[in-house]
Amino acid sequence: MEKKNQYFPQVAFHPGETLAEKLEELGMGPKEFSVRSGKPEKTIIAILKGESSITPEMAVQFEHVLSIPAHFWLNLQRDYDEFRAREERRELIIKTAEWTHKFPVREMINRGWLPDAKSIEEKTEALLAFFSISSSKAWEDYYLNRELKVAFRISLAQTKDPYSISAWLRKGELQASEINSPGYNESGFRSLLPKFKKLMAREPEGFFKKLQSLCNVKGVKLVHTPCLPKVPVTGCTRWIGDSPLIQLSGRYNRNDSFWFSFFHEAGHIINHGKKDIFLENIEYPDRNDVKEKEADNFAIKWTLTREEEKEIIDSAPLDENDILYFADKFNTNPAIIIGRLQHDRLISYSLGREFIKPVEFN
């Protein structure tokens, strides 16, 4: 968005109009002025008609003929050029309104992602500034046409709502840009996995901030970006420059889902390197199901292994005390056990509901 208190004139005149007035005052015709200034007559006529610009070289020549400083002509030309550029920009913004309507702009404003805006032109300007792009075409080239594969390697063209998804992804980038972190340390990040598991098992107050800090020490940026309407994404992993980013939505607002998603994304970072972008719970042509399965298995390993799950199942029937016992034994969260067994339809949904808790991200 343009800064408030900046003044942009509503109208600006081509310097040819001022030149015409001066020549009339002097009683000098275009041909005489062309001879005196050493410029072709057709060039002078084009300037007088507003069809051509005054260059620095011309301005200096005009100065000697008219005794008007070169900077005067150049300032007139600069102001006119800027005015015309802004007029063209306004026309582009008006034509871009249809694109703007495809985004959940009101929801983005309510969440503070965009500044409050009333008119469609203001909303369009805010949206373009949010994405750091100059036009809707630039957005299409980046998110749909993969014109900048180094930065964004997948296409959202075949997703159900590429507009909302791109907004969610962009917000994660902006959040990550506010985090100062050292370079990525792969072995260091791996060494933190037992600490992550311990944090999951104990889930102390403010655990998300603690998790964020641990990740950041080893160069991994972790952010929470709430879902937007029509965006069922649970998480995303990608690299921004040399920094891996884990972006979680907390979509189900359950601690068991949160921890599985976190370890899943951590698995992508550790096992799959820089070249891929992974969007969870979103169908897109570039999705790599093999790597998604590997990330699932990684999350299972660090939350509750299949062997541990089998030992729990073999002890059925289960009650809340059994769940607490196995959670302690396997250094996991009771919500992980409940969530896994419920997902596999091995226990009643009424058992252990008190262990499933919402995640506090603040």
Beta strands, then each sheet from edge to edge (+ up, - down):
strand 1: 221-224
strand 2: 235-240
strand 3: 243-248
strand 4: 278-280
sheet 1: 1+ 3+ 2- 4+
end
